[in-house]
Amino acid sequence: MELSVVLIGSGVLLMVTFYWIVKPLRTHEDNYKYDDEERDEKEAIFSTLNEIEFDYQTKKISDEDYQELKHGYQVEAMLVLKKEELEIDNIEVNEELEEELEKEIERELEMEVQKELGKRRKVKDEK
């Protein structure tokens, strides 16, 4: 009776610990979603690039202004895309970390169960 209480208590403790370790990893989805400002900024940059191209094609701006404006907005677009890429890479790292943690917890739980079973067999053999 005492042994089963210890086993159940250990299992509950292990599950609670697992929950508190994995919970922050599962909230990465909230971090990945664009908020409206980031999406609007990205759309504005690419829209402006299209407008600059259109104005240049229709001879509304000079070649010098076109090159300067285009370069400036391309740099901004590149920064926004790089930031987006880093966020995606961060999510992939979190998923890999989550998988590793789950495997480690499973191994530890299996070792604990085997250890407990060994103790039970030893007690049973002594009787």
A tleap script that builds the chain and sets N, CA, C and O, in Angstrom:
source leaprc.protein.ff14SB
mol = sequence {
  NMET GLU LEU SER VAL VAL LEU ILE GLY SER
  GLY VAL LEU LEU MET VAL THR PHE TYR TRP
  ILE VAL LYS PRO LEU ARG THR HIE GLU ASP
  ASN TYR LYS TYR ASP ASP GLU GLU ARG ASP
  GLU LYS GLU ALA ILE PHE SER THR LEU ASN
  GLU ILE GLU PHE ASP TYR GLN THR LYS LYS
  ILE SER ASP GLU ASP TYR GLN GLU LEU LYS
  HIE GLY TYR GLN VAL GLU ALA MET LEU VAL
  LEU LYS LYS GLU GLU LEU GLU ILE ASP ASN
  ILE GLU VAL ASN GLU GLU LEU GLU GLU GLU
  LEU GLU LYS GLU ILE GLU ARG GLU LEU GLU
  MET GLU VAL GLN LYS GLU LEU GLY LYS ARG
  ARG LYS VAL LYS ASP GLU CLYS
}
set mol.1.N position { 0.837 -1.193 0.000 }
set mol.1.CA position { 0.000 0.000 0.000 }
set mol.1.C position { 0.873 1.245 0.000 }
set mol.1.O position { 0.636 2.162 -0.786 }
set mol.2.N position { 1.883 1.294 0.870 }
set mol.2.CA position { 2.760 2.457 0.960 }
set mol.2.C position { 3.532 2.667 -0.335 }
set mol.2.O position { 3.723 3.803 -0.769 }
set mol.3.N position { 3.966 1.599 -0.940 }
set mol.3.CA position { 4.734 1.661 -2.170 }
set mol.3.C position { 3.902 2.230 -3.314 }
set mol.3.O position { 4.399 3.018 -4.118 }
set mol.4.N position { 2.644 1.831 -3.382 }
set mol.4.CA position { 1.784 2.345 -4.455 }
set mol.4.C position { 1.520 3.838 -4.277 }
set mol.4.O position { 1.425 4.563 -5.267 }
set mol.5.N position { 1.400 4.309 -3.048 }
set mol.5.CA position { 1.204 5.732 -2.789 }
set mol.5.C position { 2.437 6.503 -3.243 }
set mol.5.O position { 2.308 7.564 -3.854 }
set mol.6.N position { 3.619 5.993 -2.957 }
set mol.6.CA position { 4.866 6.641 -3.372 }
set mol.6.C position { 4.962 6.669 -4.892 }
set mol.6.O position { 5.350 7.680 -5.478 }
set mol.7.N position { 4.608 5.556 -5.525 }
set mol.7.CA position { 4.651 5.479 -6.982 }
set mol.7.C position { 3.677 6.466 -7.614 }
set mol.7.O position { 4.037 7.169 -8.558 }
set mol.8.N position { 2.473 6.527 -7.117 }
set mol.8.CA position { 1.467 7.457 -7.649 }
set mol.8.C position { 1.910 8.898 -7.407 }
set mol.8.O position { 1.803 9.742 -8.296 }
set mol.9.N position { 2.402 9.172 -6.214 }
set mol.9.CA position { 2.888 10.522 -5.902 }
set mol.9.C position { 4.034 10.929 -6.811 }
set mol.9.O position { 4.083 12.066 -7.280 }
set mol.10.N position { 4.955 10.007 -7.063 }
set mol.10.CA position { 6.082 10.299 -7.956 }
set mol.10.C position { 5.596 10.571 -9.375 }
set mol.10.O position { 6.086 11.476 -10.049 }
set mol.11.N position { 4.636 9.783 -9.814 }
set mol.11.CA position { 4.083 9.977 -11.153 }
set mol.11.C position { 3.401 11.336 -11.300 }
set mol.11.O position { 3.586 12.032 -12.299 }
set mol.12.N position { 2.612 11.701 -10.292 }
set mol.12.CA position { 1.936 13.002 -10.316 }
set mol.12.C position { 2.962 14.122 -10.302 }
set mol.12.O position { 2.834 15.088 -11.054 }
set mol.13.N position { 3.971 14.006 -9.463 }
set mol.13.CA position { 5.021 15.017 -9.395 }
set mol.13.C position { 5.746 15.148 -10.728 }
set mol.13.O position { 6.051 16.256 -11.170 }
set mol.14.N position { 6.017 14.029 -11.357 }
set mol.14.CA position { 6.693 14.037 -12.648 }
set mol.14.C position { 5.829 14.690 -13.717 }
set mol.14.O position { 6.337 15.442 -14.548 }
set mol.15.N position { 4.535 14.413 -13.707 }
set mol.15.CA position { 3.633 15.019 -14.696 }
set mol.15.C position { 3.522 16.527 -14.490 }
set mol.15.O position { 3.508 17.284 -15.461 }
set mol.16.N position { 3.444 16.965 -13.247 }
set mol.16.CA position { 3.378 18.404 -12.963 }
set mol.16.C position { 4.657 19.085 -13.420 }
set mol.16.O position { 4.615 20.159 -14.019 }
set mol.17.N position { 5.788 18.465 -13.138 }
set mol.17.CA position { 7.074 19.016 -13.569 }
set mol.17.C position { 7.134 19.097 -15.094 }
set mol.17.O position { 7.561 20.110 -15.649 }
set mol.18.N position { 6.714 18.049 -15.757 }
set mol.18.CA position { 6.687 18.021 -17.224 }
set mol.18.C position { 5.811 19.150 -17.753 }
set mol.18.O position { 6.196 19.833 -18.702 }
set mol.19.N position { 4.646 19.355 -17.159 }
set mol.19.CA position { 3.736 20.412 -17.586 }
set mol.19.C position { 4.400 21.783 -17.481 }
set mol.19.O position { 4.318 22.581 -18.414 }
set mol.20.N position { 5.053 22.063 -16.359 }
set mol.20.CA position { 5.664 23.375 -16.160 }
set mol.20.C position { 6.883 23.590 -17.049 }
set mol.20.O position { 7.225 24.731 -17.362 }
set mol.21.N position { 7.538 22.515 -17.458 }
set mol.21.CA position { 8.680 22.643 -18.373 }
set mol.21.C position { 8.192 22.880 -19.795 }
set mol.21.O position { 8.744 23.720 -20.506 }
set mol.22.N position { 7.179 22.159 -20.214 }
set mol.22.CA position { 6.714 22.210 -21.595 }
set mol.22.C position { 5.785 23.401 -21.860 }
set mol.22.O position { 5.704 23.861 -22.999 }
set mol.23.N position { 5.097 23.901 -20.863 }
set mol.23.CA position { 4.127 24.988 -21.061 }
set mol.23.C position { 4.722 26.191 -21.780 }
set mol.23.O position { 4.108 26.662 -22.737 }
set mol.24.N position { 5.874 26.715 -21.386 }
set mol.24.CA position { 6.427 27.868 -22.110 }
set mol.24.C position { 6.780 27.556 -23.559 }
set mol.24.O position { 6.735 28.438 -24.417 }
set mol.25.N position { 7.127 26.314 -23.828 }
set mol.25.CA position { 7.478 25.943 -25.195 }
set mol.25.C position { 6.258 25.916 -26.106 }
set mol.25.O position { 6.361 26.168 -27.306 }
set mol.26.N position { 5.121 25.613 -25.535 }
set mol.26.CA position { 3.896 25.556 -26.332 }
set mol.26.C position { 3.320 26.933 -26.624 }
set mol.26.O position { 2.462 27.057 -27.499 }
set mol.27.N position { 3.754 27.957 -25.932 }
set mol.27.CA position { 3.239 29.305 -26.163 }
set mol.27.C position { 3.972 30.005 -27.289 }
set mol.27.O position { 3.681 31.166 -27.577 }
set mol.28.N position { 4.929 29.325 -27.944 }
set mol.28.CA position { 5.663 29.945 -29.036 }
set mol.28.C position { 4.755 30.335 -30.186 }
set mol.28.O position { 5.095 31.237 -30.951 }
set mol.29.N position { 3.618 29.687 -30.330 }
set mol.29.CA position { 2.697 30.032 -31.406 }
set mol.29.C position { 2.224 31.468 -31.273 }
set mol.29.O position { 2.059 32.153 -32.283 }
set mol.30.N position { 2.001 31.940 -30.059 }
set mol.30.CA position { 1.589 33.319 -29.850 }
set mol.30.C position { 2.681 34.279 -30.284 }
set mol.30.O position { 2.383 35.346 -30.820 }
set mol.31.N position { 3.930 33.926 -30.067 }
set mol.31.CA position { 5.040 34.787 -30.446 }
set mol.31.C position { 5.219 34.852 -31.958 }
set mol.31.O position { 5.717 35.850 -32.481 }
set mol.32.N position { 4.820 33.800 -32.660 }
set mol.32.CA position { 5.022 33.735 -34.101 }
set mol.32.C position { 4.020 34.594 -34.857 }
set mol.32.O position { 4.345 35.138 -35.912 }
set mol.33.N position { 2.838 34.718 -34.343 }
set mol.33.CA position { 1.807 35.473 -35.045 }
set mol.33.C position { 2.213 36.935 -35.161 }
set mol.33.O position { 2.672 37.562 -34.207 }
set mol.34.N position { 2.025 37.442 -36.355 }
set mol.34.CA position { 2.315 38.863 -36.558 }
set mol.34.C position { 1.303 39.690 -35.808 }
set mol.34.O position { 0.118 39.359 -35.776 }
set mol.35.N position { 1.759 40.747 -35.214 }
set mol.35.CA position { 0.775 41.688 -34.745 }
set mol.35.C position { 0.534 42.656 -35.901 }
set mol.35.O position { 1.309 42.703 -36.857 }
set mol.36.N position { -0.518 43.404 -35.802 }
set mol.36.CA position { -0.958 44.239 -36.917 }
set mol.36.C position { 0.109 45.220 -37.370 }
set mol.36.O position { 0.232 45.483 -38.566 }
set mol.37.N position { 0.875 45.762 -36.451 }
set mol.37.CA position { 1.890 46.749 -36.817 }
set mol.37.C position { 2.967 46.141 -37.710 }
set mol.37.O position { 3.370 46.755 -38.698 }
set mol.38.N position { 3.433 44.946 -37.373 }
set mol.38.CA position { 4.472 44.309 -38.188 }
set mol.38.C position { 3.955 43.991 -39.579 }
set mol.38.O position { 4.660 44.204 -40.565 }
set mol.39.N position { 2.745 43.488 -39.669 }
set mol.39.CA position { 2.160 43.165 -40.967 }
set mol.39.C position { 1.946 44.430 -41.788 }
set mol.39.O position { 2.233 44.456 -42.985 }
set mol.40.N position { 1.444 45.476 -41.145 }
set mol.40.CA position { 1.219 46.743 -41.842 }
set mol.40.C position { 2.533 47.341 -42.326 }
set mol.40.O position { 2.600 47.882 -43.430 }
set mol.41.N position { 3.577 47.247 -41.508 }
set mol.41.CA position { 4.882 47.773 -41.902 }
set mol.41.C position { 5.402 47.047 -43.133 }
set mol.41.O position { 5.898 47.676 -44.068 }
set mol.42.N position { 5.288 45.733 -43.134 }
set mol.42.CA position { 5.755 44.939 -44.267 }
set mol.42.C position { 4.974 45.295 -45.535 }
set mol.42.O position { 5.563 45.480 -46.600 }
set mol.43.N position { 3.668 45.389 -45.418 }
set mol.43.CA position { 2.839 45.742 -46.576 }
set mol.43.C position { 3.173 47.144 -47.078 }
set mol.43.O position { 3.234 47.370 -48.287 }
set mol.44.N position { 3.386 48.078 -46.171 }
set mol.44.CA position { 3.702 49.453 -46.559 }
set mol.44.C position { 5.022 49.517 -47.319 }
set mol.44.O position { 5.131 50.227 -48.319 }
set mol.45.N position { 6.019 48.782 -46.850 }
set mol.45.CA position { 7.327 48.803 -47.513 }
set mol.45.C position { 7.226 48.255 -48.928 }
set mol.45.O position { 7.748 48.852 -49.869 }
set mol.46.N position { 6.558 47.126 -49.078 }
set mol.46.CA position { 6.460 46.529 -50.414 }
set mol.46.C position { 5.547 47.345 -51.335 }
set mol.46.O position { 5.790 47.418 -52.540 }
set mol.47.N position { 4.524 47.944 -50.789 }
set mol.47.CA position { 3.674 48.827 -51.591 }
set mol.47.C position { 4.471 50.035 -52.067 }
set mol.47.O position { 4.363 50.443 -53.224 }
set mol.48.N position { 5.259 50.597 -51.183 }
set mol.48.CA position { 6.083 51.753 -51.549 }
set mol.48.C position { 7.089 51.380 -52.628 }
set mol.48.O position { 7.322 52.156 -53.554 }
set mol.49.N position { 7.684 50.206 -52.516 }
set mol.49.CA position { 8.609 49.756 -53.565 }
set mol.49.C position { 7.896 49.664 -54.919 }
set mol.49.O position { 8.447 50.065 -55.944 }
set mol.50.N position { 6.680 49.139 -54.915 }
set mol.50.CA position { 5.902 49.054 -56.161 }
set mol.50.C position { 5.582 50.439 -56.707 }
set mol.50.O position { 5.667 50.664 -57.914 }
set mol.51.N position { 5.217 51.364 -55.834 }
set mol.51.CA position { 4.912 52.725 -56.266 }
set mol.51.C position { 6.148 53.412 -56.833 }
set mol.51.O position { 6.058 54.118 -57.837 }
set mol.52.N position { 7.300 53.214 -56.199 }
set mol.52.CA position { 8.545 53.802 -56.706 }
set mol.52.C position { 8.839 53.276 -58.106 }
set mol.52.O position { 9.204 54.035 -59.003 }
set mol.53.N position { 8.676 51.972 -58.279 }
set mol.53.CA position { 8.908 51.358 -59.587 }
set mol.53.C position { 7.939 51.929 -60.633 }
set mol.53.O position { 8.341 52.253 -61.750 }
set mol.54.N position { 6.678 52.045 -60.262 }
set mol.54.CA position { 5.673 52.594 -61.174 }
set mol.54.C position { 6.000 54.046 -61.531 }
set mol.54.O position { 5.937 54.427 -62.700 }
set mol.55.N position { 6.349 54.853 -60.530 }
set mol.55.CA position { 6.678 56.262 -60.779 }
set mol.55.C position { 7.901 56.388 -61.688 }
set mol.55.O position { 7.958 57.283 -62.531 }
set mol.56.N position { 8.855 55.518 -61.524 }
set mol.56.CA position { 10.041 55.554 -62.378 }
set mol.56.C position { 9.677 55.168 -63.813 }
set mol.56.O position { 10.129 55.802 -64.767 }
set mol.57.N position { 8.866 54.133 -63.957 }
set mol.57.CA position { 8.462 53.684 -65.296 }
set mol.57.C position { 7.644 54.747 -66.024 }
set mol.57.O position { 7.716 54.858 -67.248 }
set mol.58.N position { 6.878 55.513 -65.285 }
set mol.58.CA position { 6.056 56.570 -65.896 }
set mol.58.C position { 6.793 57.907 -65.931 }
set mol.58.O position { 6.194 58.939 -66.234 }
set mol.59.N position { 8.089 57.893 -65.621 }
set mol.59.CA position { 8.961 59.082 -65.686 }
set mol.59.C position { 8.542 60.196 -64.730 }
set mol.59.O position { 8.753 61.373 -65.020 }
set mol.60.N position { 7.952 59.831 -63.596 }
set mol.60.CA position { 7.567 60.830 -62.594 }
set mol.60.C position { 8.722 61.185 -61.672 }
set mol.60.O position { 8.724 62.254 -61.061 }
set mol.61.N position { 9.719 60.281 -61.565 }
set mol.61.CA position { 10.891 60.564 -60.737 }
set mol.61.C position { 12.152 60.335 -61.561 }
set mol.61.O position { 12.154 59.551 -62.510 }
set mol.62.N position { 13.212 61.020 -61.190 }
set mol.62.CA position { 14.476 60.898 -61.917 }
set mol.62.C position { 15.164 59.572 -61.600 }
set mol.62.O position { 14.824 58.885 -60.636 }
set mol.63.N position { 16.133 59.237 -62.436 }
set mol.63.CA position { 16.894 58.002 -62.245 }
set mol.63.C position { 17.627 58.024 -60.905 }
set mol.63.O position { 17.683 57.010 -60.209 }
set mol.64.N position { 18.186 59.173 -60.547 }
set mol.64.CA position { 18.917 59.313 -59.294 }
set mol.64.C position { 17.987 59.114 -58.087 }
set mol.64.O position { 18.330 58.386 -57.155 }
set mol.65.N position { 16.830 59.751 -58.104 }
set mol.65.CA position { 15.861 59.591 -57.012 }
set mol.65.C position { 15.360 58.153 -56.934 }
set mol.65.O position { 15.187 57.596 -55.850 }
set mol.66.N position { 15.133 57.566 -58.104 }
set mol.66.CA position { 14.671 56.183 -58.160 }
set mol.66.C position { 15.665 55.247 -57.477 }
set mol.66.O position { 15.284 54.423 -56.646 }
set mol.67.N position { 16.938 55.381 -57.834 }
set mol.67.CA position { 17.961 54.511 -57.261 }
set mol.67.C position { 18.071 54.698 -55.742 }
set mol.67.O position { 18.192 53.731 -54.991 }
set mol.68.N position { 18.026 55.947 -55.316 }
set mol.68.CA position { 18.143 56.241 -53.886 }
set mol.68.C position { 16.946 55.696 -53.102 }
set mol.68.O position { 17.114 55.036 -52.077 }
set mol.69.N position { 15.748 55.976 -53.593 }
set mol.69.CA position { 14.533 55.498 -52.903 }
set mol.69.C position { 14.454 53.974 -52.916 }
set mol.69.O position { 14.163 53.345 -51.899 }
set mol.70.N position { 14.714 53.400 -54.070 }
set mol.70.CA position { 14.629 51.947 -54.205 }
set mol.70.C position { 15.606 51.264 -53.251 }
set mol.70.O position { 15.247 50.300 -52.574 }
set mol.71.N position { 16.837 51.763 -53.199 }
set mol.71.CA position { 17.839 51.159 -52.319 }
set mol.71.C position { 17.399 51.254 -50.855 }
set mol.71.O position { 17.500 50.278 -50.111 }
set mol.72.N position { 16.914 52.424 -50.444 }
set mol.72.CA position { 16.495 52.612 -49.049 }
set mol.72.C position { 15.373 51.668 -48.649 }
set mol.72.O position { 15.414 51.065 -47.576 }
set mol.73.N position { 14.371 51.539 -49.508 }
set mol.73.CA position { 13.241 50.661 -49.175 }
set mol.73.C position { 13.598 49.181 -49.317 }
set mol.73.O position { 13.030 48.341 -48.619 }
set mol.74.N position { 14.526 48.857 -50.209 }
set mol.74.CA position { 14.963 47.461 -50.308 }
set mol.74.C position { 15.692 47.040 -49.038 }
set mol.74.O position { 15.547 45.908 -48.577 }
set mol.75.N position { 16.473 47.951 -48.478 }
set mol.75.CA position { 17.163 47.651 -47.223 }
set mol.75.C position { 16.141 47.425 -46.112 }
set mol.75.O position { 16.273 46.486 -45.327 }
set mol.76.N position { 15.122 48.283 -46.044 }
set mol.76.CA position { 14.075 48.104 -45.028 }
set mol.76.C position { 13.340 46.786 -45.224 }
set mol.76.O position { 13.061 46.078 -44.257 }
set mol.77.N position { 13.026 46.456 -46.474 }
set mol.77.CA position { 12.333 45.194 -46.764 }
set mol.77.C position { 13.199 44.008 -46.351 }
set mol.77.O position { 12.702 43.030 -45.792 }
set mol.78.N position { 14.478 44.102 -46.626 }
set mol.78.CA position { 15.391 43.021 -46.267 }
set mol.78.C position { 15.447 42.845 -44.751 }
set mol.78.O position { 15.479 41.717 -44.260 }
set mol.79.N position { 15.457 43.944 -44.011 }
set mol.79.CA position { 15.479 43.856 -42.551 }
set mol.79.C position { 14.208 43.213 -42.007 }
set mol.79.O position { 14.262 42.393 -41.091 }
set mol.80.N position { 13.067 43.590 -42.575 }
set mol.80.CA position { 11.796 43.008 -42.127 }
set mol.80.C position { 11.766 41.512 -42.416 }
set mol.80.O position { 11.340 40.723 -41.572 }
set mol.81.N position { 12.214 41.121 -43.603 }
set mol.81.CA position { 12.225 39.700 -43.963 }
set mol.81.C position { 13.222 38.913 -43.107 }
set mol.81.O position { 12.964 37.764 -42.749 }
set mol.82.N position { 14.355 39.532 -42.781 }
set mol.82.CA position { 15.352 38.858 -41.936 }
set mol.82.C position { 14.781 38.645 -40.530 }
set mol.82.O position { 14.970 37.588 -39.928 }
set mol.83.N position { 14.085 39.656 -40.020 }
set mol.83.CA position { 13.457 39.529 -38.696 }
set mol.83.C position { 12.432 38.388 -38.703 }
set mol.83.O position { 12.364 37.600 -37.760 }
set mol.84.N position { 11.647 38.310 -39.761 }
set mol.84.CA position { 10.652 37.248 -39.898 }
set mol.84.C position { 11.338 35.880 -39.942 }
set mol.84.O position { 10.870 34.925 -39.321 }
set mol.85.N position { 12.444 35.792 -40.674 }
set mol.85.CA position { 13.186 34.537 -40.782 }
set mol.85.C position { 13.738 34.107 -39.426 }
set mol.85.O position { 13.696 32.926 -39.081 }
set mol.86.N position { 14.257 35.071 -38.655 }
set mol.86.CA position { 14.783 34.752 -37.328 }
set mol.86.C position { 13.688 34.239 -36.402 }
set mol.86.O position { 13.928 33.337 -35.599 }
set mol.87.N position { 12.491 34.804 -36.508 }
set mol.87.CA position { 11.373 34.332 -35.684 }
set mol.87.C position { 11.014 32.902 -36.044 }
set mol.87.O position { 10.728 32.092 -35.162 }
set mol.88.N position { 11.025 32.585 -37.330 }
set mol.88.CA position { 10.710 31.223 -37.777 }
set mol.88.C position { 11.784 30.251 -37.288 }
set mol.88.O position { 11.469 29.158 -36.817 }
set mol.89.N position { 13.059 30.653 -37.403 }
set mol.89.CA position { 14.150 29.800 -36.914 }
set mol.89.C position { 14.017 29.547 -35.419 }
set mol.89.O position { 14.275 28.439 -34.951 }
set mol.90.N position { 13.616 30.567 -34.669 }
set mol.90.CA position { 13.443 30.445 -33.222 }
set mol.90.C position { 12.350 29.430 -32.909 }
set mol.90.O position { 12.484 28.654 -31.963 }
set mol.91.N position { 11.293 29.424 -33.673 }
set mol.91.CA position { 10.197 28.465 -33.462 }
set mol.91.C position { 10.695 27.044 -33.705 }
set mol.91.O position { 10.370 26.133 -32.945 }
set mol.92.N position { 11.483 26.852 -34.763 }
set mol.92.CA position { 11.996 25.520 -35.058 }
set mol.92.C position { 12.902 25.030 -33.933 }
set mol.92.O position { 12.871 23.852 -33.577 }
set mol.93.N position { 13.700 25.922 -33.378 }
set mol.93.CA position { 14.576 25.550 -32.258 }
set mol.93.C position { 13.727 25.148 -31.058 }
set mol.93.O position { 14.034 24.163 -30.387 }
set mol.94.N position { 12.657 25.904 -30.778 }
set mol.94.CA position { 11.783 25.583 -29.658 }
set mol.94.C position { 11.124 24.221 -29.844 }
set mol.94.O position { 10.980 23.471 -28.879 }
set mol.95.N position { 10.721 23.890 -31.072 }
set mol.95.CA position { 10.098 22.592 -31.325 }
set mol.95.C position { 11.096 21.464 -31.091 }
set mol.95.O position { 10.750 20.436 -30.509 }
set mol.96.N position { 12.351 21.658 -31.547 }
set mol.96.CA position { 13.375 20.647 -31.326 }
set mol.96.C position { 13.668 20.482 -29.836 }
set mol.96.O position { 13.830 19.363 -29.350 }
set mol.97.N position { 13.733 21.591 -29.121 }
set mol.97.CA position { 13.975 21.549 -27.681 }
set mol.97.C position { 12.830 20.831 -26.972 }
set mol.97.O position { 13.060 20.051 -26.048 }
set mol.98.N position { 11.616 21.090 -27.397 }
set mol.98.CA position { 10.455 20.445 -26.794 }
set mol.98.C position { 10.509 18.934 -26.994 }
set mol.98.O position { 10.229 18.173 -26.068 }
set mol.99.N position { 10.869 18.501 -28.195 }
set mol.99.CA position { 10.980 17.066 -28.471 }
set mol.99.C position { 12.062 16.427 -27.599 }
set mol.99.O position { 11.863 15.342 -27.052 }
set mol.100.N position { 13.205 17.101 -27.473 }
set mol.100.CA position { 14.284 16.571 -26.648 }
set mol.100.C position { 13.855 16.453 -25.190 }
set mol.100.O position { 14.152 15.457 -24.529 }
set mol.101.N position { 13.153 17.473 -24.689 }
set mol.101.CA position { 12.677 17.432 -23.300 }
set mol.101.C position { 11.692 16.289 -23.087 }
set mol.101.O position { 11.767 15.584 -22.080 }
set mol.102.N position { 10.781 16.103 -24.018 }
set mol.102.CA position { 9.805 15.021 -23.887 }
set mol.102.C position { 10.503 13.663 -23.859 }
set mol.102.O position { 10.144 12.796 -23.062 }
set mol.103.N position { 11.497 13.478 -24.725 }
set mol.103.CA position { 12.227 12.211 -24.746 }
set mol.103.C position { 12.990 11.989 -23.443 }
set mol.103.O position { 13.007 10.879 -22.910 }
set mol.104.N position { 13.616 13.039 -22.937 }
set mol.104.CA position { 14.363 12.936 -21.682 }
set mol.104.C position { 13.435 12.583 -20.527 }
set mol.104.O position { 13.778 11.752 -19.686 }
set mol.105.N position { 12.284 13.199 -20.482 }
set mol.105.CA position { 11.327 12.916 -19.403 }
set mol.105.C position { 10.817 11.482 -19.513 }
set mol.105.O position { 10.661 10.797 -18.502 }
set mol.106.N position { 10.559 11.031 -20.733 }
set mol.106.CA position { 10.125 9.645 -20.923 }
set mol.106.C position { 11.201 8.668 -20.444 }
set mol.106.O position { 10.890 7.669 -19.797 }
set mol.107.N position { 12.473 8.958 -20.765 }
set mol.107.CA position { 13.569 8.083 -20.319 }
set mol.107.C position { 13.659 8.052 -18.798 }
set mol.107.O position { 13.820 6.988 -18.200 }
set mol.108.N position { 13.555 9.222 -18.177 }
set mol.108.CA position { 13.634 9.283 -16.718 }
set mol.108.C position { 12.459 8.552 -16.075 }
set mol.108.O position { 12.633 7.850 -15.080 }
set mol.109.N position { 11.282 8.713 -16.633 }
set mol.109.CA position { 10.107 8.025 -16.098 }
set mol.109.C position { 10.268 6.514 -16.238 }
set mol.109.O position { 9.953 5.764 -15.314 }
set mol.110.N position { 10.757 6.070 -17.388 }
set mol.110.CA position { 10.969 4.644 -17.608 }
set mol.110.C position { 12.003 4.098 -16.621 }
set mol.110.O position { 11.831 3.004 -16.082 }
set mol.111.N position { 13.068 4.854 -16.386 }
set mol.111.CA position { 14.091 4.417 -15.421 }
set mol.111.C position { 13.497 4.326 -14.016 }
set mol.111.O position { 13.785 3.389 -13.271 }
set mol.112.N position { 12.670 5.300 -13.663 }
set mol.112.CA position { 12.054 5.303 -12.327 }
set mol.112.C position { 11.108 4.110 -12.173 }
set mol.112.O position { 11.084 3.464 -11.125 }
set mol.113.N position { 10.334 3.823 -13.213 }
set mol.113.CA position { 9.412 2.686 -13.157 }
set mol.113.C position { 10.202 1.380 -13.041 }
set mol.113.O position { 9.841 0.510 -12.249 }
set mol.114.N position { 11.274 1.236 -13.823 }
set mol.114.CA position { 12.084 0.022 -13.762 }
set mol.114.C position { 12.728 -0.145 -12.386 }
set mol.114.O position { 12.816 -1.251 -11.853 }
set mol.115.N position { 13.171 0.966 -11.832 }
set mol.115.CA position { 13.772 0.934 -10.498 }
set mol.115.C position { 12.744 0.481 -9.459 }
set mol.115.O position { 13.044 -0.343 -8.595 }
set mol.116.N position { 11.552 1.017 -9.552 }
set mol.116.CA position { 10.489 0.664 -8.612 }
set mol.116.C position { 10.075 -0.800 -8.779 }
set mol.116.O position { 9.831 -1.504 -7.799 }
set mol.117.N position { 10.002 -1.242 -10.027 }
set mol.117.CA position { 9.667 -2.652 -10.269 }
set mol.117.C position { 10.745 -3.578 -9.697 }
set mol.117.O position { 10.437 -4.635 -9.146 }
set mol.118.N position { 11.997 -3.176 -9.833 }
set mol.118.CA position { 13.094 -3.961 -9.265 }
set mol.118.C position { 12.976 -4.062 -7.753 }
set mol.118.O position { 13.209 -5.125 -7.176 }
set mol.119.N position { 12.618 -2.966 -7.117 }
set mol.119.CA position { 12.438 -2.974 -5.657 }
set mol.119.C position { 11.293 -3.903 -5.269 }
set mol.119.O position { 11.396 -4.659 -4.303 }
set mol.120.N position { 10.214 -3.841 -6.019 }
set mol.120.CA position { 9.052 -4.696 -5.709 }
set mol.120.C position { 9.406 -6.170 -5.854 }
set mol.120.O position { 9.017 -6.995 -5.028 }
set mol.121.N position { 10.148 -6.494 -6.911 }
set mol.121.CA position { 10.543 -7.887 -7.122 }
set mol.121.C position { 11.438 -8.363 -5.983 }
set mol.121.O position { 11.324 -9.493 -5.508 }
set mol.122.N position { 12.323 -7.477 -5.561 }
set mol.122.CA position { 13.233 -7.840 -4.490 }
set mol.122.C position { 12.458 -8.090 -3.196 }
set mol.122.O position { 12.753 -9.047 -2.481 }
set mol.123.N position { 11.469 -7.244 -2.883 }
set mol.123.CA position { 10.645 -7.404 -1.682 }
set mol.123.C position { 9.836 -8.693 -1.803 }
set mol.123.O position { 9.700 -9.431 -0.827 }
set mol.124.N position { 9.298 -8.968 -2.988 }
set mol.124.CA position { 8.487 -10.174 -3.209 }
set mol.124.C position { 9.346 -11.432 -3.049 }
set mol.124.O position { 8.898 -12.420 -2.467 }
set mol.125.N position { 10.568 -11.397 -3.559 }
set mol.125.CA position { 11.467 -12.547 -3.457 }
set mol.125.C position { 11.878 -12.807 -2.001 }
set mol.125.O position { 12.088 -13.956 -1.611 }
set mol.126.N position { 11.991 -11.746 -1.206 }
set mol.126.CA position { 12.362 -11.914 0.196 }
set mol.126.C position { 11.264 -12.560 1.013 }
set mol.126.O position { 11.547 -13.196 2.029 }
set mol.127.N position { 10.035 -12.414 0.600 }
set mol.127.CA position { 8.904 -12.990 1.342 }
set mol.127.C position { 8.816 -14.422 1.049 }
set mol.127.O position { 7.933 -15.105 1.569 }
savepdb mol mol.pdb
quit
